[in-house]
Amino acid sequence: MQITFKLFATLGDYLPAGARFNQVELEVPDDATVQAIIDRYQLPPKLVHLVLVNGVFVPPSARAEHRLAPGDVLAVWPPIAGG
């Protein structure tokens, strides 16, 4: 199945070559979880802060069980500080 994977700020460096506008279309297994995609791209755990699927927050405790569906948009942000 196909999903859209978006990485923001410094995490954009972890996207594969050819990614445009901080996102890439991925072909993933039908039983793919949020955590499986995070692991597949070797995102450092300390940088995986805000995770959304279709704009809905997925807490850390649910990422290993949250199964993706065709057409889902998985977006990940690192911690961001500002003032």
RABEL-V583449 format. One line per field, one symbol per residue. ss: DSSP state (@ for helix, = for strand, . for the rest). burial: b if it has 24 or more other ideal C-beta (glycine too) atoms within 12 Angstrom, else e. Layout:
ss->???
burial->???
This chain:
ss->.======.@@@@@@.....=..=====.....=@@@@@@@....@@@..====..==..@@@....=.....=====......
burial->eebbbbbbeebbebbeeeeeeeebebebeeebbbbbbbeebebeeebbbbbbbeeeebeeeebeebbbeeebbbbbeeeeeee
